[in-house]
Amino acid sequence: MDAVRLILASRRALAGSGEAPVILTEVWQAQALAQAIGSRLAVSGPPELRGEALGLTELAGRGCGVLDAPELDPGDLRAAQLTELADAHEALVGLGGLLGEVGIALVGIASSAADERTYWQCMEAIDAADESRDRVREMLRKLAAREAAALPEREAG
């Protein structure tokens, strides 16, 4: 499935999740998807994105690692459904939005956490989501610079 469709599915699932355990599952799913997208871009994306994409993969992996892994059927893991990344720009814009929503959801859980363990898991996951989002923004900046550099060549040709 295309990355953009998976991101939209994750955003809908996160928005529709109500209780903390369901939200944390959706946060984990979103981080796993960010990790998969970063990995895909690191391997086969535009060369100027590969370093940032590798960093995204590592940060999103950290975001998954600080949370308890949910019990999901293999078919329910959205990251495993990633087969195509047709439009890197559109996928990165959507992923940046998703990671922002993840941070907001985690703040809500952390502020009402009944125990310290949950609070600190959320704090670390917020940090990972924010740093992942920074990587996404940097990749978008590099894509815009690449596009701007290619524009004069297209006009001249």
KEMARSE-782625 format. One record per residue (C-alpha): chain; residue number from 1; x, y, z. Coordinates in nm, 3 decimals, decimal comma, padded with zeros to 5 digits. Layout:
 chaine num       x       y       z
      A NUM       X       Y       Z
...
This chain:
 chaine num       x       y       z
      A   1  00,000  00,000  00,000
      A   2  00,118  00,353 -00,072
      A   3  00,274  00,550  00,214
      A   4  00,024  00,835  00,181
      A   5 -00,273  00,600  00,225
      A   6 -00,109  00,438  00,527
      A   7 -00,039  00,777  00,683
      A   8 -00,402  00,879  00,634
      A   9 -00,518  00,552  00,789
      A  10 -00,289  00,615  01,088
      A  11 -00,415  00,971  01,130
      A  12 -00,777  00,851  01,126
      A  13 -00,701  00,569  01,371
      A  14 -00,519  00,803  01,609
      A  15 -00,800  01,058  01,593
      A  16 -01,057  00,785  01,661
      A  17 -00,874  00,626  01,952
      A  18 -01,020  00,716  02,287
      A  19 -00,856  00,547  02,583
      A  20 -00,487  00,563  02,668
      A  21 -00,401  00,201  02,575
      A  22 -00,558  00,244  02,230
      A  23 -00,385  00,578  02,181
      A  24 -00,049  00,426  02,278
      A  25 -00,106  00,147  02,026
      A  26 -00,173  00,404  01,754
      A  27  00,132  00,606  01,858
      A  28  00,343  00,291  01,831
      A  29  00,189  00,219  01,488
      A  30  00,269  00,573  01,372
      A  31  00,630  00,548  01,489
      A  32  00,669  00,209  01,319
      A  33  00,531  00,360  00,998
      A  34  00,773  00,654  01,024
      A  35  01,054  00,404  01,069
      A  36  00,946  00,212  00,759
      A  37  00,915  00,528  00,549
      A  38  01,255  00,648  00,667
      A  39  01,405  00,313  00,579
      A  40  01,249  00,318  00,234
      A  41  01,378  00,671  00,167
      A  42  01,724  00,582  00,300
      A  43  01,751  00,292  00,057
      A  44  01,576  00,417 -00,254
      A  45  01,486  00,782 -00,202
      A  46  01,653  01,087 -00,351
      A  47  02,024  01,087 -00,263
      A  48  02,006  01,417 -00,076
      A  49  01,749  01,271  00,165
      A  50  01,927  00,951  00,254
      A  51  02,118  01,076  00,559
      A  52  01,813  01,242  00,713
      A  53  01,601  00,939  00,624
      A  54  01,842  00,711  00,806
      A  55  01,818  00,941  01,108
      A  56  01,439  00,928  01,088
      A  57  01,455  00,549  01,087
      A  58  01,668  00,549  01,402
      A  59  01,458  00,808  01,585
      A  60  01,126  00,645  01,500
      A  61  01,272  00,313  01,610
      A  62  01,357  00,474  01,941
      A  63  00,998  00,601  01,958
      A  64  00,873  00,244  01,921
      A  65  01,129  00,112  02,165
      A  66  01,031  00,335  02,457
      A  67  00,669  00,219  02,437
      A  68  00,539 -00,126  02,514
      A  69  00,492 -00,308  02,184
      A  70  00,122 -00,371  02,126
      A  71 -00,013 -00,715  02,057
      A  72 -00,109 -00,688  01,691
      A  73 -00,190 -00,946  01,432
      A  74  00,071 -00,931  01,153
      A  75 -00,196 -00,805  00,911
      A  76 -00,275 -00,511  01,142
      A  77  00,076 -00,369  01,139
      A  78  00,050 -00,072  00,898
      A  79  00,426 -00,040  00,854
      A  80  00,439 -00,394  00,714
      A  81  00,183 -00,293  00,450
      A  82  00,413 -00,027  00,302
      A  83  00,484 -00,131 -00,057
      A  84  00,511  00,201 -00,235
      A  85  00,633  00,553 -00,176
      A  86  00,517  00,721 -00,495
      A  87  00,541  01,086 -00,389
      A  88  00,808  01,155 -00,128
      A  89  00,696  01,515 -00,079
      A  90  00,332  01,428 -00,017
      A  91  00,430  01,139  00,212
      A  92  00,664  01,359  00,414
      A  93  00,404  01,635  00,453
      A  94  00,153  01,378  00,579
      A  95  00,409  01,210  00,803
      A  96  00,503  01,544  00,958
      A  97  00,137  01,606  01,039
      A  98  00,099  01,258  01,184
      A  99  00,406  01,299  01,405
      A 100  00,270  01,632  01,532
      A 101 -00,058  01,463  01,621
      A 102  00,136  01,184  01,793
      A 103  00,309  01,441  02,012
      A 104 -00,019  01,605  02,106
      A 105 -00,177  01,269  02,192
      A 106  00,121  01,176  02,407
      A 107  00,106  01,506  02,596
      A 108 -00,254  01,428  02,681
      A 109 -00,167  01,084  02,812
      A 110  00,137  01,209  03,005
      A 111 -00,061  01,486  03,173
      A 112 -00,316  01,239  03,307
      A 113 -00,081  00,944  03,369
      A 114 -00,157  00,759  03,689
      A 115  00,195  00,622  03,724
      A 116  00,551  00,743  03,666
      A 117  00,637  00,468  03,420
      A 118  00,364  00,577  03,177
      A 119  00,457  00,942  03,225
      A 120  00,823  00,882  03,141
      A 121  00,741  00,653  02,848
      A 122  00,530  00,934  02,706
      A 123  00,801  01,195  02,766
      A 124  01,059  00,986  02,581
      A 125  00,814  00,908  02,301
      A 126  00,730  01,281  02,270
      A 127  01,100  01,356  02,235
      A 128  01,139  01,088  01,967
      A 129  00,831  01,213  01,777
      A 130  00,956  01,574  01,790
      A 131  01,302  01,479  01,668
      A 132  01,149  01,260  01,396
      A 133  00,934  01,551  01,287
      A 134  01,245  01,772  01,271
      A 135  01,403  01,516  01,034
      A 136  01,091  01,520  00,820
      A 137  01,102  01,901  00,803
      A 138  01,468  01,890  00,700
      A 139  01,390  01,640  00,424
      A 140  01,109  01,865  00,300
      A 141  01,351  02,159  00,300
      A 142  01,601  01,956  00,096
      A 143  01,331  01,850 -00,150
      A 144  01,228  02,216 -00,193
      A 145  01,592  02,317 -00,253
      A 146  01,630  02,037 -00,505
      A 147  01,314  02,150 -00,685
      A 148  01,427  02,514 -00,683
      A 149  01,765  02,414 -00,829
      A 150  01,598  02,208 -01,102
      A 151  01,357  02,484 -01,204
      A 152  01,611  02,704 -01,391
      A 153  01,737  02,393 -01,574
      A 154  01,386  02,307 -01,691
      A 155  01,319  02,664 -01,801
      A 156  01,647  02,678 -01,993
      A 157  01,594  02,338 -02,157
